[in-house]
Amino acid sequence: MTSRDFIASEATNTDRIVLYREGLFWKAYERSAYALCSQVRPLKPTRKVLKALRGGDLISVGFPSASESATLAGLETVERSENRWVVAAPRQIDCEAFGAWKASVPAKVQTVVSTGASVSADSSAGAAATACSAVSASASVRPSWFRWVFRSFRSCDARSACGAVGSGDDAVRRVIRSIREFDLSEKTPMDCMRFIAELKKMLY
């Protein structure tokens, strides 16, 4: 789905929390994100100004799929598939309160990585190797927690995992897709540590 699709589908949402699987995370957008934060569990929201929306913005929250049971405990599942999960919101969604909440979150404008590595690159081994090189080049100027994450990532022997993609191993494909989709600029050190732990579980 595109950013426009998320906004359109949420425009009439009054009583549901709709989640989408993105790599190792479940993410909720717009009114679903507000309901999740205000009625279920406080999470850190991200609001992005997107060119595709001609200067409009999209707000979202996410949590690791490994913690889904703890996060959504007690909520009624309305519909569920591999990549989409709909649960009933505990209360009706207040549309005016949602607007005020969204406006209160500072907006971020997407930027392009100076190394030329693209978040939307394909999942080939060559693209993964390029991403690894880009991280290595920037690690020396990042804070210590970033260097710890990078060393942990290298210990997973990611290049070997990338080389196994052709074997049809779905788990390896999911790992590579998760790495490609993980936006480090929006994550806390704890988010990164959890992400590395999930990658190791999938690789081993």
Helices and strands as residue ranges (DSSP letters): H 3-10, E 16-22, E 25-29, H 30-35, I 36-40, E 46-49, G 51-53, E 57-64, G 65-67, H 68-71, E 77-80, E 84-88, H 95-104, E 107-109, H 125-139, H 144-155, H 158-163, G 165-167, H 170-181, G 184-186, H 189-203
